[in-house]
Every structure is written in C-alpha cells, then in structure tokens.
Amino acid sequence: MVYALFSLGLLAAVGAVYTAAIGWLWLRQERLLFEPTPLPADHVLCTDPDVQELTIDVPGAKLSAAHLRLPDPRGVVFFLHGNSGNLLDCLVDLDAFREVNFDVVMFDYRGYGKSTGCIESEEQLRADVRYVWEYFAKQYEGKRVVIAGQSLGTALAAGLGAELTAAGRAPALTLLVSPYSSMRALADEVYPWVPRQVLRYPLHTAEHASRLTGPLMLVHGDKDELIGIHHSESLCITVPQAQLLRVEGAGHGDVHKFPSFRKALAGALACL
C-alpha cells in the first residue's frame, strides 16, 4: 500500500514537472528558435558605395535592410538569413553577385541587428518578409527574381516563392541553403518527447516548396550536424524539379566558404 502510494506520488511529481516543461516551451519558444545579435542604431552595416542601408516601417516595428544596387542589374537576389546573428554576417562575398550582375536585398528580422520589435508568431514573421519584398518588388519588374534563404530563412523563402508563384510572379529560381523539411520534423529529431502541438512555428518548408513551379536549388553540407542533409534529400522527393548540391566537408554555417558552392551559385545566376 505504501509502495503504491509512493509510486502514485512519484508519477504525479513527474507529470507536474513534464507539464511545467511543456508550458515553458510553449511560452518561451522564441528564445529557443531565435538568437538575434542586436546592434546600436547608428552602427554602419557596410561601407561599400553600392550598398544602401534602409529602414522599412512595418506594423509595430522598424526593420533594418541592406540593398546592393548595381547600375543595370539583370535581376535581384532576395535573401533571408538564419536564426542567429544579423546582417553583418551576411554582407560578405558580395563580389560573387556583382560578377554576375545581380542586386541583393536582405533584412534583419525583428530584434536582430538594428531592427526593432520582437518576433511573436510565424504569421507575423511571414508578413514582414512579404512586406519587405513588396517594398522592393516594383524596382525589378521584368527582371529575374531569385528568392533565397539559409537555415531558418529557407522555410520563409519557400513560402514567399509559393505566394509569388500563386500570384503569377513565379521566381526565376528559389535557392535554399541548409534547409529543413519542416521545423516540426526537425523538432521531432531534437525533442522527441515534446508533443507536436506545442510547436507554434511549424515552418513547413516542404509544403510550400511543393507549390513552386520554377527551378529549386538546394545546397547542403554533408557534415551538417544541426540540420542533416536528409532534410534536403526529403525535399528532393517532394519537389521533383529540385536540384541538390552536396557540399563535401561543409557543416551548417560554413557552406558559403566552399569553392564548389560559390561556383554553383555563380553558374546558376549566370544561366538565368
């Protein structure tokens, strides 16, 4: 009898701890998903004369953006970065885009870099992406548009690409670097004990990518320990027109440093 009561008490305690942990994950999810590095408002992002800094007003926040503007570009790469750092990590190797005559647009999500506000939902995050793209879109009517994302940004890029496709403005190329098939699938691998219903940011990359009609280029390091290359392989099954570049020896955050990636990117943009 005493043992039974003890067992029931232990189960109740474990259940209470588990419930508290699930509740914490529900409420504090943003701290696990997003790792922004803020910057002072007066920080200069880039001193290159052909890179313009902008601040874009969205409901409840001001977003910091950077725009590589060439004299007569063939098109534009709209780039959505990963879950950590800020634009300073992205404003590198811009010569690769200059060489193929492509402008680049990128921005910091809420709370990143010089952007104000806080990310509160996937819907808000996607709305910000859509708003920033539409801010620049008219400048590139009739030109080649590449929607690109890295890591966290791959689901956002696939979503925007699918929206543009549905509106009859399909991107010339969608580029996903180190993508995940969905945040739910990734969470199942890392936190198998957490119910799927707890995840407020499902970020369905595969679901959105399946609605793309144009070319889809996937790039993944074969040594990526954060998001395994099997996520890109899964996307290739979902999207028949997808092309996968396996970057030998690359991990998660260093794919852009490998010559094979730079060569493939330059070749893909030059052929558009």
C-alpha positions in Angstrom: 0.0 0.0 0.0 2.8 2.4 1.0 4.7 1.5 -2.2 1.6 2.1 -4.3 1.1 5.5 -2.8 4.7 6.4 -3.3 4.6 5.3 -6.9 1.5 7.4 -7.5 3.1 10.4 -5.8 6.2 9.9 -7.9 4.2 9.7 -11.1 2.3 12.8 -10.1 5.5 14.7 -9.5 7.0 13.6 -12.8 3.8 14.6 -14.5 3.8 18.0 -12.9 7.4 18.6 -14.0 6.7 17.4 -17.5 3.6 19.7 -17.8 5.7 22.6 -16.5 8.4 21.9 -19.0 5.8 21.8 -21.9 4.3 25.0 -20.6 7.7 26.7 -20.6 8.4 25.6 -24.1 5.1 27.0 -25.3 5.6 30.4 -23.7 9.3 30.8 -24.3 9.6 29.2 -27.7 11.1 32.3 -29.3 14.2 32.1 -27.1 14.9 28.6 -28.4 14.3 29.4 -32.1 15.8 32.9 -32.5 19.2 34.0 -31.4 19.5 37.6 -32.5 22.5 39.8 -32.1 21.3 43.4 -31.7 23.3 46.4 -32.9 23.3 50.1 -32.0 21.0 52.2 -34.2 24.0 54.2 -35.5 26.1 51.1 -36.4 27.3 51.2 -40.1 26.5 47.9 -41.7 28.6 48.3 -44.8 30.9 50.9 -46.3 30.7 49.7 -49.9 29.5 52.6 -52.0 27.0 50.5 -53.9 25.3 49.1 -50.8 22.4 51.2 -49.4 21.1 50.9 -45.9 17.4 51.4 -45.3 14.8 51.3 -42.6 11.5 49.9 -43.5 8.4 50.5 -41.4 6.1 47.5 -40.7 3.3 47.3 -38.2 4.8 47.6 -34.8 8.5 47.7 -35.8 11.2 49.2 -38.0 13.3 46.7 -40.0 16.9 47.3 -40.9 17.6 46.4 -44.6 20.6 46.4 -47.0 20.4 46.8 -50.7 23.3 46.1 -53.1 22.3 48.3 -56.1 24.2 47.9 -59.4 23.8 50.3 -62.4 21.8 48.0 -64.7 21.3 44.6 -62.9 19.9 41.5 -64.6 17.9 40.7 -61.5 17.8 40.6 -57.8 18.5 38.0 -55.0 16.1 38.5 -52.1 18.0 36.8 -49.2 16.5 35.6 -45.9 19.1 34.7 -43.3 19.3 32.2 -40.5 18.2 32.2 -36.9 21.3 33.8 -35.4 23.5 36.9 -35.8 22.4 39.8 -38.0 23.1 41.4 -41.4 26.8 41.9 -40.6 27.2 38.1 -41.1 25.5 38.3 -44.5 27.2 41.3 -46.1 30.2 39.3 -47.2 31.3 38.0 -50.6 29.1 40.5 -52.4 31.5 40.4 -55.3 30.0 37.0 -56.2 26.8 38.8 -57.1 28.5 41.8 -58.7 30.3 39.4 -61.1 27.0 38.1 -62.4 25.3 41.5 -62.3 22.7 40.7 -59.6 21.4 43.1 -57.0 20.9 41.7 -53.5 18.2 42.7 -50.9 18.4 41.4 -47.3 16.9 42.5 -44.0 17.1 41.7 -40.3 14.1 40.2 -38.6 12.6 41.9 -35.6 15.1 42.2 -32.7 18.0 41.4 -35.0 20.7 43.9 -35.7 19.2 47.4 -35.8 15.6 46.1 -36.3 13.2 47.0 -33.5 10.4 44.9 -32.1 10.1 41.2 -31.2 9.1 38.1 -33.2 5.8 36.9 -31.8 4.4 34.4 -34.4 5.1 32.7 -37.7 2.3 34.7 -39.3 4.0 38.0 -38.2 7.4 36.8 -39.5 6.0 35.8 -42.8 4.0 39.1 -43.1 7.3 41.0 -42.5 9.0 39.0 -45.3 6.1 39.7 -47.6 6.1 43.4 -46.8 9.8 43.9 -47.3 9.7 42.1 -50.6 6.8 44.2 -51.9 8.8 47.3 -50.9 11.4 46.4 -53.5 9.4 44.4 -56.0 8.4 47.2 -58.4 12.1 48.0 -59.0 12.6 44.6 -60.5 9.5 44.2 -62.7 10.6 42.4 -65.9 13.9 41.3 -64.3 15.0 37.9 -62.9 14.0 37.3 -59.3 15.7 34.8 -57.0 14.2 34.1 -53.6 16.9 32.7 -51.4 17.0 31.5 -47.8 19.5 30.0 -45.4 18.7 27.7 -42.5 15.7 29.3 -40.7 15.2 31.5 -43.7 14.6 28.5 -46.1 11.0 28.0 -44.9 10.3 31.7 -45.3 11.9 31.7 -48.8 9.9 28.7 -49.9 6.7 30.3 -48.5 7.3 33.6 -50.3 8.3 31.8 -53.5 5.0 29.8 -53.3 3.0 33.0 -52.8 4.6 34.7 -55.8 4.0 31.6 -57.9 0.3 31.6 -57.0 0.1 35.3 -58.0 1.6 34.6 -61.4 5.0 36.0 -60.5 7.0 32.8 -60.1 10.7 33.3 -59.1 13.3 32.6 -61.8 15.0 30.5 -59.1 14.4 29.6 -55.5 17.6 28.8 -53.6 17.5 27.1 -50.2 20.8 26.7 -48.3 20.9 24.1 -45.4 17.1 23.7 -45.4 14.9 21.7 -43.2 11.8 19.9 -44.4 9.8 21.5 -41.6 10.5 22.8 -38.1 8.2 20.1 -36.8 10.3 17.3 -38.4 13.5 18.9 -37.0 11.9 19.3 -33.6 10.9 15.6 -33.7 14.6 14.7 -34.1 15.9 17.0 -31.3 13.0 17.0 -28.9 11.1 13.7 -29.5 9.4 13.9 -26.1 7.6 17.2 -26.9 4.1 16.9 -28.5 3.9 18.5 -31.9 1.0 20.7 -30.8 3.4 22.6 -28.6 5.3 24.0 -31.6 4.0 27.4 -32.6 6.4 27.7 -35.5 5.8 24.7 -37.7 7.6 26.4 -40.7 6.6 23.9 -43.4 9.4 24.2 -46.0 8.4 21.1 -47.9 4.7 22.0 -48.1 5.5 25.5 -49.5 8.2 24.2 -51.8 5.8 21.7 -53.4 3.8 24.6 -54.8 6.8 26.0 -56.7 6.7 25.6 -60.4 10.1 27.0 -61.3 13.6 25.8 -60.6 14.6 24.9 -57.0 18.2 24.7 -56.0 19.1 23.1 -52.7 22.6 23.4 -51.1 23.6 21.3 -48.1 26.9 20.4 -46.4 27.3 16.7 -46.0 28.8 17.2 -42.5 25.9 19.4 -41.2 25.2 18.2 -37.7 22.4 20.8 -36.9 20.2 20.1 -39.9 21.1 16.8 -41.5 21.4 16.5 -45.3 18.5 14.0 -45.2 16.2 17.1 -45.0 17.3 18.2 -48.4 17.0 14.7 -49.7 13.5 14.6 -48.4 12.8 17.9 -50.2 14.1 16.4 -53.5 11.5 13.7 -53.2 8.7 16.2 -52.5 9.8 18.6 -55.3 10.7 16.7 -58.5 12.4 19.6 -60.1 14.7 20.2 -57.2 18.5 20.0 -57.7 20.7 19.2 -54.7 24.3 20.3 -54.4 26.1 18.3 -51.8 29.0 20.3 -50.4 31.6 17.8 -49.3 33.2 18.7 -45.9 30.8 21.6 -45.2 28.9 21.9 -41.9 25.9 24.0 -41.2 27.2 27.6 -41.1 30.2 27.4 -43.4 28.7 26.3 -46.7 29.3 29.7 -48.3 33.1 29.3 -47.8 33.5 26.3 -50.1 34.5 26.9 -53.7 32.0 24.3 -55.0 29.1 26.4 -53.6 30.4 29.7 -55.0 31.0 28.1 -58.4 27.5 26.6 -58.5 25.8 29.8 -57.3 27.6 31.9 -59.9 26.7 29.3 -62.6 23.0 29.2 -61.6 22.7 33.0 -61.6 24.6 33.4 -64.9 22.3 31.0 -66.6 19.0 32.7 -65.6 
